[in-house]
Amino acid sequence: MELTSDSLRAKNPPAEPDVPWFQRLASPILFLIVSLTLVGGYLAFAIPVSVFPNTDFPRIVIGVDNGVMPIDQMLVVITRPIEEAVNSVPGLLKVQSITSRGSAEVDLFFDWNADMILTLQRVDAVVGRTSIHRQGGNTSPHLCRVPHHWLQPDFGHRSAEQAMGNRDV
């Protein structure tokens, strides 16, 4: 049996050059899209939700608002006493603070092995003992645990004077 050019053309008709590639391959492309969609739908319900571990970042932020107190006075009356007081908390590695007119933010960075719930309670106790509540004005320190890489308030602290209407405590 001899192969001629006519018999080859009969077995393999030439591809039409006018037809775009996606029209010629429509069935395999559609099959691939449907297959990937079904596999993705299955995996969406089969993979566990918590792929990444829960991490308690060892950071606590203390934010203090005090009306329109000038920066110099804020630094001496509010920020420095808090910084000095929290230095006694075990596991503290670094203290950073930002003071502006009427507000201060003190960032506390702790050791990775620290129990952050216990550390938060210790910081709360230390901030509660500071003299910033007796300095006058509407001093309102707020403690926040930072469980992830974003700032998410977890705990708030208000002075006893504010809670009781600025009477003697």
N, C-alpha and C positions, 0 to 999 in steps of 0.2 A: 504494500500500500504506500503510495507515494504521496507526500505532503505537498500540496500546491498552495499558492497564496489565497486562492478562493476557499479552500477547505479551512485554512487558519482563520480567515475572516468570519466564516460561518460559526466557528467555535468561539471565538473571542471578538465580538463586535467592537469596533473602535469607540472609545469614550467620546461623547459629544463635547467638543470644546466650548460650546455655548453655555453649558449648564455649570453654574457655580459649584465649588467643592462641597459647600454645606448642604446643597440640595442633593448631590449624589450620595453623601454620607448621612442623610437625615435619620435613617433607621438606627445605625450604630450610635449616633450622638444622642438620640432620644433614649435608647436603651441605657447608655451610660448615665444620663441625667436621672432617670427613674431609679436605677440601681443605687446611685450615690444618695439619693433622697431617702430611699428605704433603709439603707445602712445607717445614715445619719439619724433617722427617726428612731431606729432600734437602739443605737448607742446613746441617744439623749436620755432614754429611760433606763438603760442598763448600767451606765457609768455612775459611780457613787457621787453624791452631791459635793461632799467635802474632800476634794482631791488634795487640796493644800492643807497643811496642819493649822490648827488654831494657835496663834502666836500672841502672847502678851508682850508688847514692846515695853521695855523698862523705862518708861518716861511718864512723868506727871507734870502737868502744867497748872500753875497757880495764877489766876488772873485777878487783879484787884482794881476796882473802880472807885474813885473818890472825887466825884464832881469835877471841878475845874482847878484843882490844886496845882500850883506851878511845878515844873519839872524838878528844880533843885530841892524844893521842900518834899516832893513825892519821893525822891531818891533817899533823902535822909530819914524821913518819918515812916515810909512804907516799905520800900524795896530793900534797903539794907537790913532792917530788923528781920524780915522774912528770910533773906539769904543767910544771915547768921544763925537764925533759929533752925533752919532745915539742915544745916551742916552737921547736926548731931544725929541725924537719921542714919542708921547702919546701911551700908551698901551704896551710898551716894558716891558717884564718880565725878559728876560735873554739874555746875550750876551756871545757867545763862539767864540774863534778865534783860528786858527791854522796858524802859521807863519813858513815858510820854506825859503830856499834860493831863492829869486826872486819872491816869491808868498805868498799870504796871503788869508785866507778864514775866513770871519766873518759871523757867524750864528746868526740871530736875531729871537728870539722866542717871540710872541705876545700873548695877551689875546684872548681867543676863540671868544669873542664878537666883536673883532676889524673888521672893514671894510677893507679887505686886499687890495682892489684896491686903496683906499685913503691912506692907510698906505704905500703901495709901492711908490706912488707919493711923499709922505712926505720923505721917506728914500732916494729916488732919488734926491730930492731937497737938503737934508742935505749933501749927499755924493758929490753933485755937488759944494757945498759951501766950502768943506774942502780944506786945503792947499796942499793936496797930489799932485795936478796937477802941482804945481809950484816948486816941489822939484827936478825936473830934471829927466832925464831918460825917459823911455817909460812907464809911469804908466798908466795902463788901468784897471779901475774898472769895473766889470760886475755885475749887479744885477740880481738875479733870484728869482722869486716867486716859492715856492714849493707847488703846488696844491694838490699833493698826497704824498704818502709815499716814492716816489722815487724822485730824483733830476731831474727836468725838467726845462730847461731854458725857461723863459717866456718873459724876457725883458733884453735888453742889454744897457749899459751906457758907453759912451766914453767921455773923457775929451774934452773940446772945443779946447785945444791946439793941440791935435792930429788931430781932424777933420779939423783944419785950417792950418795944417803943422807946428805946434810948433811956430807960430807967436804970438806976443802979442795980447791978447784978450781984 
